């Protein structure tokens, strides 16, 4: 499987190269080039899986099906567009004296290593390597969150490291319990942690051990997802780290962590034959939506506000996957896609807006539509999209989730509607005041890269108006695999 080798090898090689050249002129373009090559390799892998079906490679250590190849394509695309955005953004930070050449070298190398760890987590067939990749992703992002070396950024990085370290330790214990249950059926050895082998014998696994394992896996990986009450690291990491990091954290890392939870749920559902895992996911998801919605109105920092928005939307996805069934799972996959595209586009505009005004405080950001209409209208359109305004794709996915909840979980519907209404009011009023009004902001020394913003929003608009048949079939296949 040359495609898998290229998907994983390019960012790994890119990280090594940029560890030596990441602070020199042209390093940002090298970062873009490596990200582009990774995206091309991901597209080739996607075409092969769509044409040939699920694939196993390298002694069954890597497994690709409709579910994870969809996330591989999304991860490769958003990482490429974020690299495009980060080129002028990081140049402006360097121009303002916030970053030295050494810091830029660390940023570019860790960016590629972060992409590598996420793609490894998605492609591996081994639940143990999945855990290792998630831990490695934590370590790379800790270095990026603390990039500015300010007291606030270092504190945010330590909070992120401690909370996610505790969470990932819970996931390790869950993985050990999973191996303990599988060993009795599959025997000792590496095959006892291969997801395809586990999935084939899930009905024979010990239900009590699997249920206990899922609790630890949900708590562990749920910390990375940002589920309440395990979410405290996320707003600080977004607010204090560089904005490109916020874009890939919200748009990619949270998806990969939720992917690990869903893969585990498939095994537990088969072993127990009950709604134990589903009910846990629905409970955590609904709690996250409600708590995040009410915290939104209390935020003063624009990046913290959209960090809580990410918690809200990850809770909505978790609730959808917990409900299960073809429609809710389809809606969860669609919401994964449109949320990643929309939230990364929002952070692109927010990053440039903060650079123009010199602050992330929303009451000091005004008149973006006058000083830079593309930033202002990009933020306005992104805000409308993430709030579920038609005809954007977020409206379509939220509509499917809500209508399915009305049918299958009617008790949850008014709670979801109330939380979404509170979130709408909180974000819309803040975004409107930032886009319009009087301002004294100055132009940036390096023109912002706004093409990724409107490419993302155009795709979200397209998915709200029309889902191409091949993409709909892809989602349906993935939903069937998840169950």
C-alpha positions as CSV (number, residue, x, y, z in Angstrom):
1,X,0.0,0.0,0.0
2,X,2.2,2.8,-1.3
3,X,-0.6,5.3,-0.6
4,X,-0.5,4.7,3.2
5,X,3.3,4.9,3.2
6,X,3.1,8.3,1.5
7,X,0.3,9.6,3.7
8,X,2.3,8.8,6.8
9,X,5.8,9.3,5.4
10,X,5.5,12.8,3.9
11,X,4.5,14.6,7.1
12,X,7.1,12.6,9.1
13,X,9.8,13.5,6.7
14,X,8.6,17.0,6.6
15,X,8.8,17.3,10.3
16,X,12.4,16.1,10.3
17,X,13.4,18.5,7.5
18,X,11.7,21.5,9.1
19,X,13.4,20.6,12.4
20,X,16.6,21.8,10.7
21,X,15.3,24.4,8.2
22,X,12.0,25.5,9.8
23,X,13.4,28.9,10.9
24,X,15.0,29.9,7.6
25,X,13.4,32.0,4.8
26,X,11.1,29.8,2.7
27,X,10.3,27.4,5.6
28,X,6.6,28.4,5.5
29,X,6.5,27.5,1.8
30,X,8.1,24.1,2.6
31,X,5.4,23.6,5.2
32,X,2.8,24.3,2.6
33,X,4.5,22.0,0.1
34,X,4.7,19.0,2.5
35,X,1.0,19.6,3.5
36,X,0.0,19.7,-0.2
37,X,1.9,16.4,-0.9
38,X,0.1,14.8,2.1
39,X,-3.2,16.0,0.8
40,X,-2.5,14.5,-2.7
41,X,-1.5,11.2,-1.1
42,X,-4.6,11.2,1.0
43,X,-6.7,11.9,-2.1
44,X,-5.1,8.9,-3.9
45,X,-5.7,6.7,-0.9
46,X,-9.3,7.8,-0.8
47,X,-9.8,7.0,-4.5
48,X,-8.4,3.5,-4.0
49,X,-10.6,2.8,-1.0
50,X,-13.7,4.1,-2.8
51,X,-12.9,1.9,-5.8
52,X,-11.7,-1.3,-4.1
53,X,-13.4,-1.2,-0.6
54,X,-11.7,-1.7,2.8
55,X,-8.0,-2.5,2.7
56,X,-5.5,-4.1,5.1
57,X,-1.8,-3.4,4.7
58,X,1.6,-4.2,6.3
59,X,0.7,-7.4,8.1
60,X,-2.7,-6.0,9.1
61,X,-1.1,-3.2,11.1
62,X,-3.0,-0.6,9.0
63,X,-6.7,-0.7,8.1
64,X,-8.6,1.6,5.9
65,X,-12.4,1.6,5.3
66,X,-15.0,4.1,4.4
67,X,-15.1,5.6,7.9
68,X,-11.5,6.4,8.5
69,X,-10.5,7.2,4.9
70,X,-13.2,9.9,5.0
71,X,-11.5,11.4,8.1
72,X,-8.0,11.0,6.4
73,X,-9.2,13.0,3.5
74,X,-10.7,15.7,5.7
75,X,-7.6,15.9,7.9
76,X,-5.2,16.1,4.9
77,X,-7.3,18.9,3.3
78,X,-7.8,21.0,6.4
79,X,-4.1,20.7,7.3
80,X,-3.2,21.9,3.8
81,X,-5.5,24.9,3.9
82,X,-4.3,25.7,7.5
83,X,-0.7,25.6,6.3
84,X,-1.7,28.1,3.6
85,X,-3.3,30.4,6.2
86,X,-0.3,30.1,8.6
87,X,2.3,31.3,6.1
88,X,1.4,35.0,6.2
89,X,0.0,34.7,9.8
90,X,3.3,33.5,11.2
91,X,5.2,36.0,9.1
92,X,3.2,38.8,10.7
93,X,3.8,37.3,14.2
94,X,7.6,37.3,13.3
95,X,7.4,40.8,12.0
96,X,5.7,42.0,15.2
97,X,8.5,40.4,17.3
98,X,6.3,37.8,18.9
99,X,8.2,34.8,17.4
100,X,11.9,34.3,16.8
101,X,13.4,32.2,14.1
102,X,13.9,29.4,16.6
103,X,10.2,29.5,17.5
104,X,9.3,29.3,13.9
105,X,11.4,26.3,13.4
106,X,9.7,24.6,16.3
107,X,6.3,25.6,15.0
108,X,6.9,24.3,11.4
109,X,8.4,21.0,12.5
110,X,5.8,20.3,15.2
111,X,3.0,21.2,12.8
112,X,4.1,18.4,10.4
113,X,4.6,16.0,13.3
114,X,1.1,16.8,14.6
115,X,-0.4,15.9,11.2
116,X,1.6,12.7,11.2
117,X,0.3,11.6,14.6
118,X,-3.3,12.3,13.7
119,X,-3.0,10.4,10.4
120,X,-1.3,7.5,12.2
121,X,-4.2,7.4,14.7
122,X,-6.7,7.2,11.9
123,X,-4.9,4.6,9.8
124,X,-3.6,2.1,12.4
125,X,-5.5,-1.1,12.9
126,X,-3.9,-1.6,16.4
127,X,-5.7,-0.1,19.3
128,X,-2.4,0.1,21.2
129,X,-0.8,2.1,18.5
130,X,-3.9,4.3,18.3
131,X,-3.3,5.2,22.0
132,X,0.4,5.9,21.3
133,X,-0.5,8.2,18.4
134,X,-3.0,10.1,20.5
135,X,-0.4,10.6,23.2
136,X,2.1,11.7,20.6
137,X,-0.4,14.2,19.3
138,X,-0.8,15.6,22.8
139,X,3.0,16.1,23.2
140,X,3.3,17.9,19.9
141,X,0.4,20.2,20.6
142,X,1.7,21.0,24.1
143,X,4.8,22.5,22.4
144,X,2.7,24.5,20.0
145,X,0.3,25.8,22.7
146,X,3.3,27.2,24.7
147,X,5.0,28.6,21.5
148,X,4.8,32.2,22.6
149,X,6.4,31.4,26.0
150,X,4.3,33.9,27.8
151,X,3.2,33.1,31.4
152,X,-0.4,32.5,30.2
153,X,0.7,30.3,27.3
154,X,2.9,28.2,29.5
155,X,0.2,27.8,32.1
156,X,-2.3,26.8,29.3
157,X,0.2,24.2,28.0
158,X,0.7,22.7,31.4
159,X,-3.0,22.5,32.0
160,X,-3.4,20.9,28.7
161,X,-0.6,18.4,29.4
162,X,-1.8,17.5,32.9
163,X,-5.5,17.1,32.0
164,X,-4.9,15.3,28.7
165,X,-2.2,13.2,30.4
166,X,-4.6,12.0,33.0
167,X,-7.2,11.4,30.4
168,X,-4.9,9.5,28.1
169,X,-3.8,7.3,31.1
170,X,-7.5,6.4,31.5
171,X,-7.6,5.4,27.9
172,X,-4.5,3.3,28.4
173,X,-6.2,1.4,31.2
174,X,-9.2,0.9,28.9
175,X,-7.0,-0.4,26.2
176,X,-5.4,-2.9,28.7
177,X,-8.8,-4.1,29.7
178,X,-9.7,-4.5,26.0
179,X,-6.6,-6.7,25.5
180,X,-7.5,-8.7,28.6
181,X,-10.9,-9.5,27.2
182,X,-9.6,-10.2,23.7
183,X,-6.7,-12.5,24.9
184,X,-9.1,-15.1,26.1
185,X,-10.7,-15.4,22.6
186,X,-7.8,-14.5,20.2
187,X,-4.9,-15.6,22.3
188,X,-1.8,-13.7,23.5
189,X,0.0,-11.6,20.9
190,X,-0.4,-8.5,18.8
191,X,-3.5,-9.8,17.0
192,X,-5.5,-9.3,20.3
193,X,-5.4,-5.6,19.8
194,X,-6.1,-5.5,16.0
195,X,-9.5,-3.8,15.5
196,X,-10.5,-6.0,12.6
197,X,-9.8,-9.2,14.7
198,X,-11.7,-7.7,17.6
199,X,-14.6,-6.7,15.4
200,X,-14.8,-10.3,14.0
201,X,-15.2,-11.8,17.5
202,X,-16.9,-9.0,19.4
203,X,-19.9,-11.2,20.2
204,X,-17.6,-13.6,22.1
205,X,-15.8,-10.9,24.3
206,X,-16.6,-10.8,28.0
207,X,-19.4,-8.1,28.4
208,X,-18.5,-7.0,31.9
209,X,-14.8,-6.4,31.0
210,X,-15.9,-4.6,27.7
211,X,-18.3,-2.3,29.5
212,X,-15.7,-1.3,32.1
213,X,-13.1,-0.8,29.3
214,X,-15.5,1.5,27.4
215,X,-16.0,3.7,30.5
216,X,-12.2,4.3,30.7
217,X,-11.9,4.7,26.9
218,X,-14.7,7.2,26.8
219,X,-13.3,9.2,29.8
220,X,-9.8,9.0,28.3
221,X,-10.5,9.9,24.7
222,X,-13.4,12.1,25.7
223,X,-10.9,14.4,27.5
224,X,-9.3,14.9,24.0
225,X,-12.7,15.4,22.5
226,X,-13.4,18.2,25.0
227,X,-16.5,16.6,26.5
228,X,-17.8,18.2,29.7
229,X,-16.7,17.9,32.5
230,X,-13.3,17.0,30.9
231,X,-13.1,20.2,28.8
232,X,-11.2,22.7,30.9
233,X,-8.0,22.5,28.9
234,X,-9.6,23.4,25.6
235,X,-10.5,27.1,26.0
236,X,-7.1,28.0,27.4
237,X,-5.2,26.1,24.7
238,X,-7.2,27.9,22.0
239,X,-6.8,31.3,23.6
240,X,-3.1,31.2,24.3
241,X,-1.7,29.1,21.3
242,X,-1.1,30.4,17.8
243,X,-4.3,30.6,15.7
244,X,-3.3,28.0,13.2
245,X,-3.0,25.6,16.1
246,X,-6.6,26.5,17.2
247,X,-7.8,25.7,13.6
248,X,-6.3,22.2,13.6
249,X,-7.3,21.5,17.2
250,X,-10.9,22.3,16.6
251,X,-11.1,21.1,13.0
252,X,-9.0,17.9,13.3
253,X,-7.8,16.7,16.7
254,X,-11.2,16.6,18.3
255,X,-12.5,14.5,15.3
256,X,-9.7,12.0,15.7
257,X,-10.4,11.6,19.4
258,X,-14.1,11.1,18.7
259,X,-13.1,8.5,16.0
260,X,-11.3,6.5,18.7
261,X,-14.5,6.6,20.9
262,X,-16.7,5.5,18.0
263,X,-14.4,2.6,17.1
264,X,-14.5,1.4,20.7
265,X,-18.3,1.8,20.8
266,X,-18.7,-0.6,17.8
267,X,-16.9,-3.3,19.8
268,X,-18.8,-2.7,23.0
269,X,-22.2,-2.7,21.2
270,X,-21.4,-6.1,19.7
271,X,-20.2,-7.6,23.0
272,X,-23.1,-6.3,25.2
273,X,-26.0,-6.1,22.8
274,X,-27.4,-3.3,24.8
275,X,-27.5,0.5,24.7
276,X,-24.9,0.9,27.5
277,X,-22.3,2.7,25.3
278,X,-25.0,4.6,23.4
279,X,-26.5,6.0,26.6
280,X,-23.1,7.0,28.0
281,X,-22.3,8.9,24.8
282,X,-25.7,10.6,24.7
283,X,-25.4,11.7,28.3
284,X,-21.9,13.2,27.9
285,X,-22.8,14.7,24.5
286,X,-26.0,16.4,25.8
287,X,-24.2,17.7,28.9
288,X,-21.5,19.2,26.7
289,X,-23.9,20.9,24.5
290,X,-25.8,22.5,27.4
291,X,-22.8,23.6,29.5
292,X,-20.9,25.0,26.5
293,X,-23.9,26.9,25.3
294,X,-24.3,28.7,28.6
295,X,-20.6,29.4,28.9
296,X,-20.5,31.1,25.5
297,X,-22.3,34.2,26.7
298,X,-19.7,34.8,29.5
299,X,-16.6,34.9,27.2
300,X,-14.7,38.1,26.4
301,X,-11.9,36.5,24.4
302,X,-13.0,35.7,20.8
303,X,-10.9,32.5,20.6
304,X,-12.2,31.2,23.9
305,X,-15.7,31.8,22.7
306,X,-15.2,29.7,19.6
307,X,-13.4,27.1,21.7
308,X,-16.6,26.7,23.7
309,X,-18.5,26.5,20.4
310,X,-16.3,23.6,19.5
311,X,-17.2,21.9,22.8
312,X,-20.8,22.4,22.0
313,X,-20.6,20.9,18.5
314,X,-18.4,18.0,19.6
315,X,-21.1,17.3,22.2
316,X,-23.7,17.3,19.4
317,X,-21.7,14.8,17.3
318,X,-21.2,12.6,20.4
319,X,-25.0,12.7,21.0
320,X,-25.7,11.8,17.4
321,X,-23.3,8.8,17.4
322,X,-24.8,7.8,20.7
323,X,-28.3,7.7,19.3
324,X,-27.1,5.5,16.5
325,X,-29.1,4.3,13.5
326,X,-28.5,5.2,9.9
327,X,-29.9,8.7,9.9
328,X,-28.2,9.9,13.2
329,X,-24.9,8.4,12.2
330,X,-25.1,9.9,8.8
331,X,-25.8,13.3,10.4
332,X,-22.9,12.9,12.8
333,X,-20.5,12.2,9.9
334,X,-21.9,15.2,8.0
335,X,-21.6,17.4,11.1
336,X,-18.0,16.3,11.5
337,X,-17.2,17.5,8.0
338,X,-19.0,20.8,8.0
339,X,-17.9,21.7,11.6
340,X,-14.2,21.1,10.7
341,X,-14.5,23.2,7.6
342,X,-16.5,26.0,9.2
343,X,-14.6,26.2,12.5
344,X,-11.2,26.3,10.8
345,X,-12.4,29.1,8.5
346,X,-13.6,31.0,11.5
347,X,-10.3,30.7,13.2
348,X,-8.6,31.9,10.0
349,X,-10.6,35.1,10.1
350,X,-10.3,35.5,13.9
351,X,-6.5,35.2,13.7
352,X,-6.1,37.9,11.2
353,X,-8.7,40.1,13.0
354,X,-6.7,39.8,16.3
355,X,-3.5,40.7,14.4
356,X,-5.1,43.8,12.9
357,X,-6.4,45.0,16.2
358,X,-3.6,43.7,18.5
359,X,-6.1,42.0,20.8
360,X,-8.4,39.0,21.2
361,X,-10.9,40.9,23.4
362,X,-14.2,41.1,21.5
363,X,-15.1,44.5,22.9
364,X,-12.0,46.0,21.3
365,X,-12.5,44.4,17.8
366,X,-14.8,46.6,15.8
367,X,-15.4,47.6,12.2
368,X,-13.8,44.6,10.4
369,X,-16.1,45.1,7.4
370,X,-14.6,48.6,6.9
371,X,-10.9,48.0,7.5
372,X,-10.8,44.7,5.7
373,X,-14.1,43.6,4.1
374,X,-12.9,40.1,3.3
375,X,-12.0,39.4,6.9
376,X,-15.2,41.0,8.2
377,X,-17.5,39.2,5.8
378,X,-15.6,35.9,6.2
379,X,-16.2,36.1,9.9
380,X,-19.8,37.0,9.5
381,X,-20.5,34.2,7.0
382,X,-18.5,31.8,9.2
383,X,-20.5,32.8,12.2
384,X,-23.8,32.3,10.4
385,X,-22.7,28.9,9.1
386,X,-21.6,27.6,12.5
387,X,-24.9,28.8,14.1
388,X,-26.8,26.5,11.7
389,X,-28.3,29.2,9.5
390,X,-29.7,27.8,6.2
391,X,-28.6,27.0,3.6
392,X,-25.2,26.1,5.1
393,X,-24.3,22.5,5.7
394,X,-24.4,22.8,9.5
395,X,-28.1,23.5,9.2
396,X,-28.6,20.3,7.3
397,X,-26.7,18.1,9.8
398,X,-28.3,19.8,12.9
399,X,-31.7,19.4,11.3
400,X,-31.1,15.6,10.8
401,X,-29.9,15.2,14.4
402,X,-32.8,17.1,15.9
403,X,-35.5,15.3,13.8
404,X,-34.0,12.0,14.7
405,X,-34.0,13.0,18.4
406,X,-37.7,14.0,18.1
407,X,-38.4,10.5,16.9
408,X,-36.1,8.3,19.0
409,X,-35.2,10.5,22.1
410,X,-38.1,13.1,22.4
411,X,-37.0,13.9,26.0
412,X,-33.7,15.4,24.7
413,X,-35.2,17.6,21.9
414,X,-36.3,20.6,24.0
415,X,-32.9,20.5,25.9
416,X,-31.1,20.6,22.5
417,X,-33.3,23.4,21.1
418,X,-32.8,25.5,24.2
419,X,-29.0,25.1,24.2
420,X,-28.8,25.8,20.5
421,X,-30.9,28.9,20.9
422,X,-28.7,30.2,23.7
423,X,-25.6,29.6,21.6
424,X,-27.1,31.4,18.7
425,X,-27.9,34.5,20.7
426,X,-24.4,34.6,22.3
427,X,-22.4,34.2,19.2
428,X,-24.5,36.2,16.8
429,X,-24.5,39.3,18.9
430,X,-20.7,39.2,19.4
431,X,-19.9,38.5,15.8
432,X,-22.2,41.3,14.6
433,X,-20.5,43.9,16.8
434,X,-17.0,42.8,15.7
435,X,-17.8,43.0,12.0
436,X,-19.6,46.4,12.1
437,X,-18.7,49.7,13.9
438,X,-16.0,52.2,14.2
439,X,-12.4,51.1,14.3
440,X,-8.8,52.4,14.2
441,X,-7.2,49.1,13.2
442,X,-4.2,49.3,10.9
443,X,-3.4,47.2,7.8
444,X,-1.1,44.1,8.3
445,X,2.4,44.2,6.9
446,X,1.8,40.8,5.1
447,X,-1.6,40.4,3.3
448,X,-3.7,37.7,5.0
449,X,-4.4,34.4,3.2
450,X,-8.2,34.4,2.9
451,X,-8.7,32.0,0.0
452,X,-8.9,29.1,2.4
453,X,-11.7,30.9,4.3
454,X,-14.0,31.2,1.3
455,X,-13.0,27.7,-0.1
456,X,-14.1,26.2,3.2
457,X,-17.3,28.2,3.4
458,X,-18.1,27.4,-0.2
459,X,-17.8,23.7,0.5
460,X,-20.0,24.1,3.6
461,X,-22.6,26.0,1.5
462,X,-22.5,23.3,-1.2
463,X,-23.1,20.5,1.4
464,X,-26.1,22.5,2.7
465,X,-27.6,22.8,-0.8
466,X,-26.6,19.5,-2.4
467,X,-24.6,16.5,-1.3
468,X,-23.1,14.8,-4.3
469,X,-24.3,11.2,-4.7
470,X,-20.9,9.6,-4.4
471,X,-20.3,11.6,-1.1
472,X,-23.8,10.6,0.2
473,X,-23.0,6.9,-0.6
474,X,-19.7,7.3,1.2
475,X,-21.4,8.6,4.3
476,X,-24.0,5.8,4.2
477,X,-21.3,3.2,3.9
478,X,-19.4,4.7,6.9
479,X,-22.7,4.9,8.9
480,X,-23.4,1.2,8.1
481,X,-19.9,0.2,9.3
482,X,-20.4,2.2,12.6
483,X,-23.8,0.5,13.0
